[in-house]
Amino acid sequence: MGKARKHVEAQIENASANLQGRVKILEERKVAASSFKSDPMWRKLNGELKKRKNQLAVIEKKEEKARGMKCNQQD
């Protein structure tokens, strides 16, 4: 596992914690879960989390491709 993957995984954890914190605040304000999308801060944090998850998916694809190339070279 490379440094980039570890870095992105840490960012995902932070983004998830931030999003959960915002959800908690919205729930305390008695905002319906269906209305979260109208909250600009929630949208921003949710977008950051999705972005990091997409980055991780790209890294995983690259690692899988690299593993496939290594297996082919050993044959």
Buried (B, 14 or more C-beta within 10 A) or exposed (E): EEEBBEEBBEBBEEBBEBBEEBBEEBEEEEBEEEEBEEBEEBEEBBEBBEBBBEBBEEBEEEBEEEEEEEEEEEE
